[in-house]
């Protein structure tokens, strides 16, 4: 099974090839999305009808020129261009079949690929648009989530390193274990009154 991105790119190529068929008046154009278990290497068959061999060649040429011009893509192989009854353009991931109406009815590819999902070009366009819209919404949602993560306020380093306050019981235990610091002994200052008394002795009477 191809990944979603590659499968979607193949859808875009098939859409362009179907538009080329419509521009050259291809009739009863159908797109078959093949069952992965039954498809081999290809994901899609594009089938259209022409009323004559000249128109069949013109349709095949338009598919080839458009994919080369718009996507730089060339077919891996082209078969049946000389006779124009059934022209096959193999782009590996999808194959375009341009039939004369009677040849298409004879080979009846749509019946042989019963497990395939059939689409008209309009139905195929609608499904492709829905897939692209869903992808756009997913990308936007992812971008918005990333933007919110970047713009969210960050916690300051100080808030992260700030120690949590200890419970009251823990604080009491820590205080009980802490050594009690003794104040250094201080010499008592001599009393001024004593010094004054010593200096002033009462005068002796004669």
GINORKA-V755352 format. One line per field, one symbol per residue. ss: DSSP state (H for helix, E for strand, L for the rest). phi: phi as a letter, one per 30 degrees, with the letter a starting at -180 (. if undefined). psi: psi as a letter, one per 30 degrees, with the letter a starting at -180 (. if undefined). A space follows every 50 residues. Layout:
# GINORKA-V755352
ss->???
phi->???
psi->???
This chain:
# GINORKA-V755352
ss->LLLHHHHHHHHHHHHHHHHHHHHLLLEEEEEEELLLLLLLLLLEEEEEEE LLHHHHHHHHHHHHHHHHHHHLLLLLEEELLLLLLEEEEELLLEEEEEEE HHHHHHHLHHHHLLLLEEELHHHHHHHHHHHHHHHHHHHHHHHHHHHHHH HLLLLLHHHHHLLLLLLHHHHHHHHHHLLLLLLLLLLLLLLHHHHHHHHL LLLLLL
phi->.ddeddddddeddddddddddddcidchdbccdddedbcicdcbccbbcb daddddddddddddddddddbiccddabbiddcidbcccccidbbccccd eddddddheeddcdddcdbdeddddddddddddddddddddddddddddd dddcddeddddddddddedddddddddddddddddcdddddddddddddc cddddc
psi->klleeeeeeeeeeeeeeeeeeeeghkkhkkkjjkkefgfbfkflkkklkl fleeeeeeeeeeeeeeeeeffgkkkelkkgeefgejkkjjgdflkkkjlk eeeeeefieeefiffljkkleeeeeeeeeeeeeeeeeeeeeeeeeeeeee fkkkkleeeefkkkkkleeeeeeeeefkkkkkkkkkkkkkkeeeeeeeej kkkkk.
